[in-house]
Amino acid sequence: MLPTREEAEEILREGETCNPGPWGNHSRVAAHCAEKIAQACGGMDSEKAYILGLLHDIGRKFGVRHLGHVSDGYSYMMSLGYDEAAKICLTHSFHNQTTDGYIGQFDTTEEETKLIQDTLKTVVMDEYDRLIQLCDSLAGAEGVLDIEERMGDVKRRYGAYPQEKWDSNLELKKYFETRMGRDIYSVVEKDTFQP
Ligand SMILES: [Fe+2]
């Protein structure tokens, strides 16, 4: 289950008042990219893609955390009955479906870590999980970024970026570009879109 577009926008706005920061506009840029790519692919629900993009980082509502934002977002969305959004809160951070390659700090309690790891074992990733992983890597807070520049920026900030995730992001870009038959940056209006 998912909230409506308007409900999702309200959830994000309310979340930002709890923990203001660039994550709000980052989420809006990810939502925009997801909607445009889904439209261009055909056979995908672009409204669903938008809503999932908007809520993928909603766990940030509960404060500045690394791995913790994943379990916070998952539990929050599940508490509202939005299981499809909850799934994205979880899967957007783990391309290979394990916490092994996670770039940020493991700042979760034992219980939260177990929740993340147990749920990751049972989820089946679909094209929406893959789409939001890609859009997360395209979305800056001020607009759409070049995916390799964005990954390079994360690498500088955290000191490392797993090669596997880097390659996986480029593969996802290629996959969706092939499906759309178009350059991804023109589809997501890289040079003009502002949140
Ligand atoms: Fe994100």
Boltz pocket constraint, residues with backbone or C-beta under 6 A from the ligand:
constraints:
  - pocket:
      binder: B
      contacts: [[A, 26], [A, 30], [A, 56], [A, 57], [A, 136]]
      max_distance: 6.0
